[in-house]
């Protein structure tokens, strides 16, 4: 099994990542950065998770934005 020591996403659930992004940006700014309906119209963690789990391109965008956020925090 390949070690994931240098992978900043290792051990993070999608729910944790989304929660940190919402805390950092808020729903409005998050919806501006990644324009998907579940962030812009009646947003919630649960509806967003449901969409992101079914939509690989959107999940990738969320993960990439998260990586930018943690890079800024360093």
Secondary structure by P-SEA (a helix, b strand, c coil): cccccccccccccaaaaaaaaaaaccaaaaaaacccccccccccaaaaaaaaaacaaaaaaaaaaaaaaaaaac
